[in-house]
Amino acid sequence: MSIGHRLLGTSAVVPLTVLLVIAACAPAGTSSVAPTTRTYFVAAGEVEWDYAPTGTNKTLGAAPEGIAEMVLTSAPDRIGRVYKKAVYREYTDSTFSTMKERPPEWEHLGYLGPVLRGQVGDTIVVVFRNNASRPYSMHPHGVFYDKDSEGAVYDDGTTDVDKADDGVPPGGTHTYVWPVPERAGPTADEGSSIMWMYHSHLDEPKDVNAGLMGVMIITKAGMMGEDGRPNDVDREFVVAFAEIDENESWYFEDNINAYAGNPASVPRIQTFADLSFALNLRETMNGFSFGHLPGIRMQQGERVRWYVFGTSNFEVHAPHWHGQTAVAGRMRTDVLSLVTMQMVTADMVPDNPGTWLFHCHVGPHLNFGMSSLFVVE
């Protein structure tokens, strides 16, 4: 029996190591904050994903031309803008019969999984169902986990129940248990919250390029409001500057057969040596390209927190806000620096109303559509 099932109400004894971690989660001076077990029901499922739903270059307000036309338009030798992917989605309970609706303020998450929340001292429990056609898992960054909740496969010397989390088969369910110790929360020099990624880690490059990733937001003990937001923040945005290599997805052949006019003519390229590699390389923000990231709206004077990160390909990004500045790493800036799998939290108080550009300043990424618009009202 896994630790997850023990914590979910059976009478078996929880191992001493886990009890010690949970007891040590809350830092000194926060004993009045009662630790909470926060349970989420998350399933992996397969979807048809449209990188640019209008088929236009929304950043420019124009029909796609040049590179935009090349990557967004289907042809005999290329797929176009729609691909089969696997994504994480949240459900209301363990029956996995009703998917949880995302409120308008979170529609910008796009292909990312649900935001999982916890504060220092809590335990995050994820009941994971695999509704996809191949094995997947959930591997967290930052938080504590035992071997039955790591969600990654490698020769770690474990067997039996401690390997069940490594790859959940199609139709299978596994419970992941992630205590949130103090070292998973913000440091004294950071704000009230930070983010950590989670993603499938059975075959990490193929799993992530297929689409399986999301974030956890961890707040300092006592700083989480009733709606989950840090109580000193008015608005939160999560943006993955995600270079998605569809050549590496588990569904590459499926997509060729479904969407290319002549599947036999599509190059099967796995190297940068041939530029046709770029036909299936998508430069995105949360899985959207060329201005299609929705719902980035805020009010002048609001306390806005951005959680920005890169993904697992050969990535270096320079996210740039037009018209506003933010504070990240105790520095005032309007351009962040991201490398592969880096996570950055930035705070902004927008002071300049209007519609503004938010994009990667790496030239090829911008040319291939890593741009969006945001509105300050």
NORNORFEN-V381283 format. One record per residue. N is the residue number from 1. RES is the residue in three letters. SS is DSSP state (A for helix, B for strand, O for the rest). PSI is psi in degrees with one decimal (none if undefined). D_CENTER is the distance of its C-alpha to the mean C-alpha in whole Angstrom. Layout:
n=N res=RES ss=SS psi=PSI d_center=D_CENTER
n=N res=RES ss=SS psi=PSI d_center=D_CENTER
This chain:
n=1 res=MET ss=O psi=132.6 d_center=29
n=2 res=SER ss=O psi=162.2 d_center=26
n=3 res=ILE ss=A psi=-35.9 d_center=25
n=4 res=GLY ss=A psi=-45.7 d_center=23
n=5 res=HIS ss=A psi=-32.9 d_center=26
n=6 res=ARG ss=A psi=-40.2 d_center=28
n=7 res=LEU ss=A psi=-20.9 d_center=26
n=8 res=LEU ss=O psi=19.7 d_center=26
n=9 res=GLY ss=O psi=5.3 d_center=30
n=10 res=THR ss=O psi=173.5 d_center=32
n=11 res=SER ss=O psi=-0.2 d_center=35
n=12 res=ALA ss=O psi=157.3 d_center=34
n=13 res=VAL ss=O psi=133.1 d_center=34
n=14 res=VAL ss=O psi=134.8 d_center=30
n=15 res=PRO ss=O psi=147.1 d_center=31
n=16 res=LEU ss=A psi=-37.4 d_center=32
n=17 res=THR ss=A psi=-40.3 d_center=29
n=18 res=VAL ss=A psi=-41.1 d_center=27
n=19 res=LEU ss=A psi=-41.2 d_center=29
n=20 res=LEU ss=A psi=-40.5 d_center=30
n=21 res=VAL ss=A psi=-47.8 d_center=26
n=22 res=ILE ss=A psi=-41.0 d_center=26
n=23 res=ALA ss=A psi=-31.0 d_center=29
n=24 res=ALA ss=A psi=0.8 d_center=28
n=25 res=CYS ss=O psi=-46.5 d_center=25
n=26 res=ALA ss=O psi=127.7 d_center=26
n=27 res=PRO ss=O psi=166.8 d_center=28
n=28 res=ALA ss=O psi=140.2 d_center=31
n=29 res=GLY ss=O psi=0.4 d_center=32
n=30 res=THR ss=O psi=25.6 d_center=30
n=31 res=SER ss=O psi=-18.5 d_center=31
n=32 res=SER ss=O psi=-10.7 d_center=32
n=33 res=VAL ss=O psi=114.3 d_center=28
n=34 res=ALA ss=O psi=124.9 d_center=28
n=35 res=PRO ss=O psi=142.7 d_center=25
n=36 res=THR ss=O psi=140.2 d_center=23
n=37 res=THR ss=B psi=117.7 d_center=22
n=38 res=ARG ss=B psi=113.7 d_center=19
n=39 res=THR ss=B psi=131.0 d_center=18
n=40 res=TYR ss=B psi=146.3 d_center=16
n=41 res=PHE ss=B psi=110.0 d_center=16
n=42 res=VAL ss=B psi=133.8 d_center=13
n=43 res=ALA ss=B psi=145.4 d_center=14
n=44 res=ALA ss=B psi=131.2 d_center=13
n=45 res=GLY ss=B psi=160.9 d_center=15
n=46 res=GLU ss=B psi=136.4 d_center=16
n=47 res=VAL ss=B psi=164.6 d_center=16
n=48 res=GLU ss=B psi=115.2 d_center=18
n=49 res=TRP ss=B psi=130.2 d_center=15
n=50 res=ASP ss=B psi=114.9 d_center=17
n=51 res=TYR ss=O psi=-22.4 d_center=16
n=52 res=ALA ss=O psi=81.0 d_center=19
n=53 res=PRO ss=O psi=-28.2 d_center=20
n=54 res=THR ss=O psi=-13.7 d_center=23
n=55 res=GLY ss=O psi=6.6 d_center=24
n=56 res=THR ss=B psi=174.2 d_center=25
n=57 res=ASN ss=B psi=90.8 d_center=24
n=58 res=LYS ss=O psi=-26.0 d_center=23
n=59 res=THR ss=O psi=-40.1 d_center=23
n=60 res=LEU ss=O psi=-8.9 d_center=26
n=61 res=GLY ss=O psi=44.0 d_center=28
n=62 res=ALA ss=B psi=164.9 d_center=29
n=63 res=ALA ss=B psi=148.9 d_center=29
n=64 res=PRO ss=O psi=135.1 d_center=27
n=65 res=GLU ss=O psi=159.0 d_center=30
n=66 res=GLY ss=O psi=-125.3 d_center=30
n=67 res=ILE ss=A psi=-40.8 d_center=26
n=68 res=ALA ss=A psi=-43.7 d_center=25
n=69 res=GLU ss=A psi=-38.6 d_center=27
n=70 res=MET ss=A psi=-42.7 d_center=27
n=71 res=VAL ss=A psi=-16.5 d_center=23
n=72 res=LEU ss=A psi=-11.3 d_center=23
n=73 res=THR ss=O psi=128.4 d_center=26
n=74 res=SER ss=O psi=149.2 d_center=27
n=75 res=ALA ss=B psi=173.4 d_center=30
n=76 res=PRO ss=O psi=-35.6 d_center=32
n=77 res=ASP ss=O psi=14.5 d_center=31
n=78 res=ARG ss=B psi=160.1 d_center=27
n=79 res=ILE ss=O psi=-43.3 d_center=24
n=80 res=GLY ss=O psi=-143.9 d_center=23
n=81 res=ARG ss=O psi=-7.5 d_center=20
n=82 res=VAL ss=B psi=129.8 d_center=20
n=83 res=TYR ss=B psi=145.6 d_center=18
n=84 res=LYS ss=B psi=132.9 d_center=18
n=85 res=LYS ss=B psi=168.8 d_center=14
n=86 res=ALA ss=B psi=135.3 d_center=13
n=87 res=VAL ss=B psi=157.0 d_center=10
n=88 res=TYR ss=B psi=137.0 d_center=9
n=89 res=ARG ss=B psi=147.4 d_center=11
n=90 res=GLU ss=B psi=142.4 d_center=13
n=91 res=TYR ss=B psi=166.4 d_center=17
n=92 res=THR ss=O psi=-27.5 d_center=20
n=93 res=ASP ss=O psi=-175.4 d_center=21
n=94 res=SER ss=O psi=-5.9 d_center=22
n=95 res=THR ss=O psi=-19.1 d_center=24
n=96 res=PHE ss=O psi=37.6 d_center=21
n=97 res=SER ss=O psi=-21.3 d_center=23
n=98 res=THR ss=O psi=116.1 d_center=21
n=99 res=MET ss=B psi=138.6 d_center=18
n=100 res=LYS ss=O psi=131.2 d_center=17
n=101 res=GLU ss=O psi=142.4 d_center=17
n=102 res=ARG ss=O psi=131.5 d_center=15
n=103 res=PRO ss=O psi=160.7 d_center=17
n=104 res=PRO ss=A psi=-35.1 d_center=18
n=105 res=GLU ss=A psi=-9.0 d_center=16
n=106 res=TRP ss=A psi=10.7 d_center=12
n=107 res=GLU ss=A psi=-19.5 d_center=13
n=108 res=HIS ss=A psi=-10.6 d_center=11
n=109 res=LEU ss=A psi=-25.8 d_center=8
n=110 res=GLY ss=O psi=-124.6 d_center=9
n=111 res=TYR ss=O psi=-5.4 d_center=8
n=112 res=LEU ss=O psi=151.4 d_center=4
n=113 res=GLY ss=O psi=-179.2 d_center=6
n=114 res=PRO ss=O psi=151.6 d_center=8
n=115 res=VAL ss=O psi=121.2 d_center=8
n=116 res=LEU ss=B psi=131.2 d_center=10
n=117 res=ARG ss=B psi=149.9 d_center=13
n=118 res=GLY ss=B psi=159.6 d_center=16
n=119 res=GLN ss=B psi=160.5 d_center=19
n=120 res=VAL ss=O psi=127.9 d_center=21
n=121 res=GLY ss=O psi=-18.7 d_center=23
n=122 res=ASP ss=O psi=175.0 d_center=21
n=123 res=THR ss=B psi=126.4 d_center=20
n=124 res=ILE ss=B psi=124.5 d_center=17
n=125 res=VAL ss=B psi=124.8 d_center=18
n=126 res=VAL ss=B psi=115.1 d_center=15
n=127 res=VAL ss=B psi=110.8 d_center=18
n=128 res=PHE ss=B psi=127.1 d_center=16
n=129 res=ARG ss=B psi=132.5 d_center=18
n=130 res=ASN ss=B psi=102.0 d_center=17
n=131 res=ASN ss=O psi=9.0 d_center=19
n=132 res=ALA ss=O psi=-179.1 d_center=18
n=133 res=SER ss=O psi=4.1 d_center=21
n=134 res=ARG ss=O psi=164.6 d_center=20
n=135 res=PRO ss=O psi=141.4 d_center=19
n=136 res=TYR ss=B psi=172.7 d_center=15
n=137 res=SER ss=O psi=-175.3 d_center=14
n=138 res=MET ss=O psi=115.6 d_center=12
n=139 res=HIS ss=B psi=125.1 d_center=12
n=140 res=PRO ss=B psi=153.1 d_center=11
n=141 res=HIS ss=O psi=147.7 d_center=11
n=142 res=GLY ss=O psi=-45.5 d_center=14
n=143 res=VAL ss=O psi=174.6 d_center=16
n=144 res=PHE ss=O psi=145.8 d_center=19
n=145 res=TYR ss=O psi=146.7 d_center=19
n=146 res=ASP ss=O psi=176.3 d_center=22
n=147 res=LYS ss=A psi=-23.7 d_center=22
n=148 res=ASP ss=A psi=4.4 d_center=22
n=149 res=SER ss=A psi=19.9 d_center=19
n=150 res=GLU ss=O psi=-34.7 d_center=17
n=151 res=GLY ss=O psi=29.4 d_center=16
n=152 res=ALA ss=B psi=140.9 d_center=17
n=153 res=VAL ss=O psi=124.3 d_center=20
n=154 res=TYR ss=O psi=172.5 d_center=23
n=155 res=ASP ss=O psi=83.6 d_center=26
n=156 res=ASP ss=O psi=8.1 d_center=26
n=157 res=GLY ss=O psi=3.2 d_center=29
n=158 res=THR ss=O psi=164.4 d_center=28
n=159 res=THR ss=O psi=173.0 d_center=29
n=160 res=ASP ss=A psi=-120.2 d_center=29
n=161 res=VAL ss=A psi=-29.2 d_center=27
n=162 res=ASP ss=A psi=-4.2 d_center=25
n=163 res=LYS ss=A psi=-8.1 d_center=24
n=164 res=ALA ss=O psi=-25.1 d_center=23
n=165 res=ASP ss=O psi=-15.4 d_center=20
n=166 res=ASP ss=O psi=-38.8 d_center=19
n=167 res=GLY ss=O psi=107.0 d_center=19
n=168 res=VAL ss=B psi=124.9 d_center=19
n=169 res=PRO ss=O psi=162.1 d_center=22
n=170 res=PRO ss=O psi=130.5 d_center=22
n=171 res=GLY ss=O psi=-6.3 d_center=23
n=172 res=GLY ss=O psi=165.3 d_center=22
n=173 res=THR ss=B psi=140.7 d_center=21
n=174 res=HIS ss=B psi=144.1 d_center=20
n=175 res=THR ss=B psi=120.0 d_center=20
n=176 res=TYR ss=B psi=136.1 d_center=17
n=177 res=VAL ss=B psi=119.4 d_center=19
n=178 res=TRP ss=B psi=92.3 d_center=17
n=179 res=PRO ss=B psi=152.1 d_center=20
n=180 res=VAL ss=O psi=86.8 d_center=19
n=181 res=PRO ss=O psi=173.9 d_center=21
n=182 res=GLU ss=A psi=-33.0 d_center=22
n=183 res=ARG ss=A psi=-5.3 d_center=21
n=184 res=ALA ss=A psi=-7.1 d_center=17
n=185 res=GLY ss=O psi=-179.6 d_center=18
n=186 res=PRO ss=O psi=147.9 d_center=19
n=187 res=THR ss=O psi=174.9 d_center=22
n=188 res=ALA ss=O psi=-24.3 d_center=25
n=189 res=ASP ss=O psi=-2.7 d_center=25
n=190 res=GLU ss=O psi=-179.8 d_center=21
n=191 res=GLY ss=O psi=-153.9 d_center=21
n=192 res=SER ss=O psi=-8.8 d_center=20
n=193 res=SER ss=B psi=155.3 d_center=16
n=194 res=ILE ss=B psi=171.4 d_center=14
n=195 res=MET ss=B psi=152.7 d_center=10
n=196 res=TRP ss=B psi=147.6 d_center=9
n=197 res=MET ss=B psi=158.3 d_center=6
n=198 res=TYR ss=B psi=153.1 d_center=7
n=199 res=HIS ss=B psi=165.6 d_center=7
n=200 res=SER ss=O psi=143.5 d_center=11
n=201 res=HIS ss=B psi=33.6 d_center=14
n=202 res=LEU ss=O psi=-53.9 d_center=17
n=203 res=ASP ss=O psi=90.8 d_center=17
n=204 res=GLU ss=A psi=-49.2 d_center=14
n=205 res=PRO ss=A psi=-45.2 d_center=14
n=206 res=LYS ss=A psi=-39.8 d_center=15
n=207 res=ASP ss=A psi=-46.4 d_center=13
n=208 res=VAL ss=A psi=-40.4 d_center=10
n=209 res=ASN ss=A psi=-25.1 d_center=12
n=210 res=ALA ss=A psi=-26.1 d_center=12
n=211 res=GLY ss=O psi=1.6 d_center=9
n=212 res=LEU ss=O psi=91.2 d_center=8
n=213 res=MET ss=B psi=157.8 d_center=4
n=214 res=GLY ss=B psi=-169.1 d_center=3
n=215 res=VAL ss=B psi=153.6 d_center=5
n=216 res=MET ss=B psi=141.0 d_center=8
n=217 res=ILE ss=B psi=121.3 d_center=11
n=218 res=ILE ss=B psi=126.3 d_center=14
n=219 res=THR ss=B psi=159.7 d_center=17
n=220 res=LYS ss=O psi=151.5 d_center=21
n=221 res=ALA ss=O psi=130.2 d_center=23
n=222 res=GLY ss=O psi=-0.7 d_center=25
n=223 res=MET ss=O psi=1.0 d_center=23
n=224 res=MET ss=B psi=127.8 d_center=21
n=225 res=GLY ss=O psi=178.1 d_center=22
n=226 res=GLU ss=O psi=-30.1 d_center=23
n=227 res=ASP ss=O psi=5.2 d_center=20
n=228 res=GLY ss=O psi=-23.8 d_center=18
n=229 res=ARG ss=O psi=150.7 d_center=17
n=230 res=PRO ss=B psi=140.0 d_center=19
n=231 res=ASN ss=O psi=1.7 d_center=23
n=232 res=ASP ss=O psi=20.3 d_center=23
n=233 res=VAL ss=O psi=135.7 d_center=20
n=234 res=ASP ss=O psi=-30.2 d_center=21
n=235 res=ARG ss=B psi=138.5 d_center=18
n=236 res=GLU ss=B psi=143.5 d_center=14
n=237 res=PHE ss=B psi=137.8 d_center=12
n=238 res=VAL ss=B psi=121.8 d_center=8
n=239 res=VAL ss=B psi=119.8 d_center=8
n=240 res=ALA ss=B psi=118.0 d_center=6
n=241 res=PHE ss=B psi=91.6 d_center=10
n=242 res=ALA ss=B psi=110.8 d_center=9
n=243 res=GLU ss=B psi=111.5 d_center=13
n=244 res=ILE ss=B psi=118.1 d_center=12
n=245 res=ASP ss=B psi=94.3 d_center=16
n=246 res=GLU ss=A psi=-18.8 d_center=17
n=247 res=ASN ss=A psi=-27.6 d_center=20
n=248 res=GLU ss=A psi=-2.6 d_center=18
n=249 res=SER ss=O psi=150.7 d_center=16
n=250 res=TRP ss=O psi=-22.1 d_center=18
n=251 res=TYR ss=O psi=16.6 d_center=19
n=252 res=PHE ss=A psi=-49.4 d_center=21
n=253 res=GLU ss=A psi=-37.3 d_center=24
n=254 res=ASP ss=A psi=-42.9 d_center=24
n=255 res=ASN ss=A psi=-39.0 d_center=22
n=256 res=ILE ss=A psi=-48.0 d_center=25
n=257 res=ASN ss=A psi=-30.2 d_center=28
n=258 res=ALA ss=A psi=-34.4 d_center=26
n=259 res=TYR ss=A psi=-20.2 d_center=26
n=260 res=ALA ss=O psi=139.7 d_center=28
n=261 res=GLY ss=O psi=-37.0 d_center=32
n=262 res=ASN ss=O psi=88.5 d_center=33
n=263 res=PRO ss=A psi=-34.5 d_center=31
n=264 res=ALA ss=A psi=-21.4 d_center=33
n=265 res=SER ss=A psi=-4.7 d_center=33
n=266 res=VAL ss=O psi=125.0 d_center=29
n=267 res=PRO ss=O psi=134.4 d_center=29
n=268 res=ARG ss=O psi=84.8 d_center=27
n=269 res=ILE ss=O psi=133.9 d_center=26
n=270 res=GLN ss=O psi=22.5 d_center=24
n=271 res=THR ss=O psi=150.2 d_center=26
n=272 res=PHE ss=O psi=-7.3 d_center=25
n=273 res=ALA ss=O psi=-20.1 d_center=29
n=274 res=ASP ss=O psi=126.0 d_center=29
n=275 res=LEU ss=A psi=-18.4 d_center=28
n=276 res=SER ss=A psi=-16.6 d_center=27
n=277 res=PHE ss=A psi=-38.1 d_center=24
n=278 res=ALA ss=A psi=-15.9 d_center=23
n=279 res=LEU ss=A psi=-26.7 d_center=23
n=280 res=ASN ss=A psi=23.3 d_center=20
n=281 res=LEU ss=B psi=120.7 d_center=18
n=282 res=ARG ss=B psi=121.8 d_center=16
n=283 res=GLU ss=B psi=110.9 d_center=15
n=284 res=THR ss=B psi=165.9 d_center=12
n=285 res=MET ss=B psi=107.6 d_center=10
n=286 res=ASN ss=O psi=31.0 d_center=8
n=287 res=GLY ss=O psi=9.7 d_center=10
n=288 res=PHE ss=B psi=145.3 d_center=13
n=289 res=SER ss=O psi=160.3 d_center=16
n=290 res=PHE ss=O psi=47.9 d_center=19
n=291 res=GLY ss=O psi=11.0 d_center=19
n=292 res=HIS ss=O psi=-1.0 d_center=17
n=293 res=LEU ss=O psi=118.1 d_center=14
n=294 res=PRO ss=O psi=162.1 d_center=16
n=295 res=GLY ss=O psi=17.4 d_center=17
n=296 res=ILE ss=O psi=84.5 d_center=16
n=297 res=ARG ss=B psi=143.4 d_center=20
n=298 res=MET ss=B psi=167.7 d_center=21
n=299 res=GLN ss=O psi=144.1 d_center=25
n=300 res=GLN ss=O psi=130.2 d_center=27
n=301 res=GLY ss=O psi=-8.3 d_center=27
n=302 res=GLU ss=O psi=153.8 d_center=24
n=303 res=ARG ss=O psi=105.2 d_center=22
n=304 res=VAL ss=B psi=130.0 d_center=19
n=305 res=ARG ss=B psi=128.5 d_center=16
n=306 res=TRP ss=B psi=131.5 d_center=13
n=307 res=TYR ss=B psi=110.5 d_center=10
n=308 res=VAL ss=B psi=138.3 d_center=10
n=309 res=PHE ss=B psi=160.9 d_center=8
n=310 res=GLY ss=B psi=166.6 d_center=9
n=311 res=THR ss=O psi=-157.9 d_center=9
n=312 res=SER ss=O psi=14.8 d_center=11
n=313 res=ASN ss=O psi=-166.9 d_center=14
n=314 res=PHE ss=O psi=84.1 d_center=17
n=315 res=GLU ss=O psi=134.5 d_center=15
n=316 res=VAL ss=B psi=122.7 d_center=17
n=317 res=HIS ss=B psi=155.2 d_center=16
n=318 res=ALA ss=O psi=76.7 d_center=18
n=319 res=PRO ss=B psi=131.1 d_center=16
n=320 res=HIS ss=B psi=124.3 d_center=19
n=321 res=TRP ss=B psi=130.1 d_center=20
n=322 res=HIS ss=O psi=143.0 d_center=24
n=323 res=GLY ss=O psi=-7.8 d_center=26
n=324 res=GLN ss=O psi=167.3 d_center=24
n=325 res=THR ss=O psi=164.9 d_center=24
n=326 res=ALA ss=B psi=167.9 d_center=22
n=327 res=VAL ss=B psi=122.4 d_center=22
n=328 res=ALA ss=B psi=131.6 d_center=20
n=329 res=GLY ss=O psi=35.5 d_center=21
n=330 res=ARG ss=O psi=24.4 d_center=24
n=331 res=MET ss=B psi=136.7 d_center=25
n=332 res=ARG ss=B psi=130.9 d_center=25
n=333 res=THR ss=B psi=164.8 d_center=24
n=334 res=ASP ss=O psi=5.5 d_center=22
n=335 res=VAL ss=B psi=127.5 d_center=21
n=336 res=LEU ss=O psi=165.8 d_center=18
n=337 res=SER ss=O psi=127.1 d_center=18
n=338 res=LEU ss=B psi=134.3 d_center=15
n=339 res=VAL ss=B psi=-177.9 d_center=15
n=340 res=THR ss=O psi=123.2 d_center=13
n=341 res=MET ss=O psi=18.0 d_center=11
n=342 res=GLN ss=O psi=145.2 d_center=12
n=343 res=MET ss=B psi=128.7 d_center=11
n=344 res=VAL ss=B psi=135.5 d_center=13
n=345 res=THR ss=B psi=131.5 d_center=14
n=346 res=ALA ss=B psi=140.1 d_center=17
n=347 res=ASP ss=B psi=136.2 d_center=19
n=348 res=MET ss=B psi=139.7 d_center=21
n=349 res=VAL ss=O psi=95.5 d_center=24
n=350 res=PRO ss=O psi=133.4 d_center=24
n=351 res=ASP ss=O psi=2.6 d_center=28
n=352 res=ASN ss=O psi=94.6 d_center=29
n=353 res=PRO ss=O psi=150.7 d_center=28
n=354 res=GLY ss=B psi=-178.6 d_center=28
n=355 res=THR ss=B psi=125.0 d_center=25
n=356 res=TRP ss=B psi=159.3 d_center=24
n=357 res=LEU ss=B psi=136.7 d_center=22
n=358 res=PHE ss=B psi=119.2 d_center=18
n=359 res=HIS ss=B psi=167.4 d_center=18
n=360 res=CYS ss=B psi=134.4 d_center=18
n=361 res=HIS ss=O psi=2.1 d_center=21
n=362 res=VAL ss=O psi=118.5 d_center=21
n=363 res=GLY ss=A psi=-54.0 d_center=24
n=364 res=PRO ss=A psi=-33.4 d_center=23
n=365 res=HIS ss=A psi=-42.5 d_center=19
n=366 res=LEU ss=A psi=-44.1 d_center=21
n=367 res=ASN ss=A psi=-33.7 d_center=23
n=368 res=PHE ss=O psi=12.1 d_center=21
n=369 res=GLY ss=O psi=11.0 d_center=19
n=370 res=MET ss=O psi=73.1 d_center=16
n=371 res=SER ss=B psi=153.8 d_center=17
n=372 res=SER ss=B psi=174.1 d_center=17
n=373 res=LEU ss=B psi=148.0 d_center=20
n=374 res=PHE ss=B psi=154.2 d_center=19
n=375 res=VAL ss=B psi=129.8 d_center=22
n=376 res=VAL ss=B psi=117.4 d_center=24
n=377 res=GLU ss=O psi=none d_center=27
